[in-house]
Structures are given as C-alpha cells and as structure tokens.
Amino acid sequence: MTDHRAAWVAALAKLTTPHDPERAAAAMAAFLPFLADLPVQAFTLDSMRHVAMQDRRMMIPDLREVLEPLTAHWRANRPHPIAIAAPVAKPEPERAPPTDEERAAVSAKVREAMAALSARPVASVRTADEQIAALGGAEPRPAVRSHHAPVSVLAEAREALARKAGGA
C-alpha cells in the first residue's frame, strides 16, 4: 500500500517539478504519513492530474497544496456506498379464532377481577394532620392564625420610618 502511495508521490513530484524531480520526490516523501488516512483508491492518475494542476506558492508543493486538493478530489469522486435492503420480516402465523371455551374462561377472569376491585373498601380522605398522626403518633399541630396589628401600631411604625428616611 505504501509503495503505491510512494510511487504516486514520486510521479507527482515529476509533474510539479520537472527540472528537479529527485529533490522534489525526496521532499514530498515526508508527506506519506499524512496521506495514510486516504484509501489507496484515492491515488489515481485522475487525482494526480487534479493535484498537479493546482496553483502553487513555491517550486515544490507543500503538504497543504497536495493534501487539500487530493482530499477534495477523493470526496467528489469516491464510489458511493450501496444501500443494502433490509431483511424481509417473517409474516405472523395465522391464528385460529378463539373457541367458545376460551371466550368463557376470559369472561370469567374479567368478572373475578372486577368483583375483587369493587369489593375493596374506598379509602377515606384524611387531612395532613390525621395522616401524620396515623404514621408517627404525633399530636396534630394547631392551625396557624394570622394576627393583624392595630391601626395605631401601624401608624407609629410609619412615622418612625418617615423620620428615619428624612434624617438619613
């Protein structure tokens, strides 16, 4: 596999740097570990032509100038995966209709279940204090009552706040 990629890189070096292919091939051989992510099928004459025809900044192409067009060419031209059909489901076996005995047995079971449900006593609704007392035996808490301040106490509190705000 590596030999095919190495040969492809060497041929690309000859195409891109015809005046010094040995030096270009030696420099571009360092690209091989980075090209290992692409499958062998990506290294074709068509992909080599695509990469060689790209604009370059330097005499010998750098890794970006080889890897980006090669990856783009592979994405555009790779073989498309073939969808595999799902397995065909087995049909359910035909079932005979229920007999009169089976129907009678099911009806009897339903009647038994309904009788058991209706025979249960209905739970009475208890208050929270009754539930707490039933669980822990604690005494019920007294009901909370609201206490209103007399009008005179409210007036004194308002005056004190006004003095405090005015003096601050």
C-alpha positions, 0 to 999 in steps of 0.5 A, spaced: 500 500 500 505 504 501 509 503 495 503 505 491 502 511 495 510 512 494 510 511 487 504 516 486 508 521 490 514 520 486 510 521 479 507 527 482 513 530 484 515 529 476 509 533 474 510 539 479 517 539 478 520 537 472 527 540 472 528 537 479 524 531 480 529 527 485 529 533 490 522 534 489 520 526 490 525 526 496 521 532 499 514 530 498 516 523 501 515 526 508 508 527 506 506 519 506 504 519 513 499 524 512 496 521 506 495 514 510 488 516 512 486 516 504 484 509 501 489 507 496 483 508 491 484 515 492 491 515 488 489 515 481 492 518 475 485 522 475 487 525 482 494 526 480 492 530 474 487 534 479 493 535 484 498 537 479 494 542 476 493 546 482 496 553 483 502 553 487 506 558 492 513 555 491 517 550 486 515 544 490 508 543 493 507 543 500 503 538 504 497 543 504 497 544 496 497 536 495 493 534 501 487 539 500 486 538 493 487 530 493 482 530 499 477 534 495 478 530 489 477 523 493 470 526 496 467 528 489 469 522 486 469 516 491 464 510 489 458 511 493 456 506 498 450 501 496 444 501 500 443 494 502 435 492 503 433 490 509 431 483 511 424 481 509 420 480 516 417 473 517 409 474 516 405 472 523 402 465 523 395 465 522 391 464 528 385 460 529 379 464 532 378 463 539 373 457 541 367 458 545 371 455 551 376 460 551 371 466 550 368 463 557 374 462 561 376 470 559 369 472 561 370 469 567 377 472 569 374 479 567 368 478 572 373 475 578 377 481 577 372 486 577 368 483 583 375 483 587 376 491 585 369 493 587 369 489 593 375 493 596 373 498 601 374 506 598 379 509 602 377 515 606 380 522 605 384 524 611 387 531 612 395 532 613 394 532 620 390 525 621 395 522 616 401 524 620 398 522 626 396 515 623 404 514 621 408 517 627 403 518 633 404 525 633 399 530 636 396 534 630 399 541 630 394 547 631 392 551 625 396 557 624 392 564 625 394 570 622 394 576 627 393 583 624 396 589 628 392 595 630 391 601 626 395 605 631 401 600 631 401 601 624 401 608 624 407 609 629 411 604 625 410 609 619 412 615 622 418 612 625 420 610 618 418 617 615 423 620 620 428 615 619 428 616 611 428 624 612 434 624 617 438 619 613 
